[in-house]
Amino acid sequence: MHLGDDMRIDKLIKHMRLTCGLEQKELGRLIGKSESTISLYESGGIAVSMETFVKIAEICEFEVFIKDENSDETIAIEKKDI
């Protein structure tokens, strides 16, 4: 899944959380944030730092790929093969 015109970072966060079966409160506890902060991340109400975004990805077993100069994509995530 990649960040495109119809996908924002808040939607990627929600997608990762739902894919790994966590409630907002559980994810918040795992990353040291409140349930309301997770809700704000997912609604676009506040910006998430790259460090926190990567931490969420790691917890949910996603890999994060950042754009290189030869790509139109900015951020992409992919479920890790286990």
N, C-alpha and C positions, 0 to 999 in steps of 0.2 A: 504494500500500500504506500503510495507516495503523496506528498503534499503537492496539490495542484490547484487549479482555479476553484474547484468545488470542495477541496479538503484543506482544512486549517489545522494548525497544531493542536487546538483544543479538541477537535474531532479525533485526532490521532490518539490523544491521551485517553479519551473515553473508549475508543476502540480497543486499545491495549488493555485497559482495566476490565472491560467486559469479556474480552477474549480469555483473560486469565482467571475469570470468575470471582473477582473481588468487588465488594461493596466500597463505596467512597470512604466510609469510616475505616475499613480495613486497610485500604491503600494508604490513607493518611497516616495511620499508625505506623506502617512499615517505613514511611519516608519522613516521619517526624513532622507532619502537617495536620491541620484539623480537617474534619470532614467538609466544613464550609469552604476551606481553601481549595480542596479538590474540586468541589462543585464550581467554584469560580474559575479554576483552570479549564474545566470542561465546557463552561459556558462562554469562555472568552472574556470574562469579567476582569481578570488580572492576567498578566503575562507570567509564563513559567520560565525559569532560568534553564539554560541548556543542561546544567548539572542535574537539576531535578528531573527534567525530561528524560535524560539518559538513565537516571536512577529508576524511574518508573519502567522504562524499557527493560532494564536488567531484571527487575523484580518479576515482570511479566514475560520474561524470556524472549524478548525481541532484540534484534540487532538494529542499530541506527546507522544510516548512511547519510553523509553530508555531501552536498553538491560539490562537484569539481568544476573547473572552468569550461569543460567540454560537454556539460550536461544542462538540460533545461530544468531539471528537478532540483529543488532546494533541499528537502529532507525526505527520506524514505525509511520505512520500517519493514522488517520482515521477521516472521516468527522463526526462532532458532530451531534447527533440527536437533532433536535429542536422541 
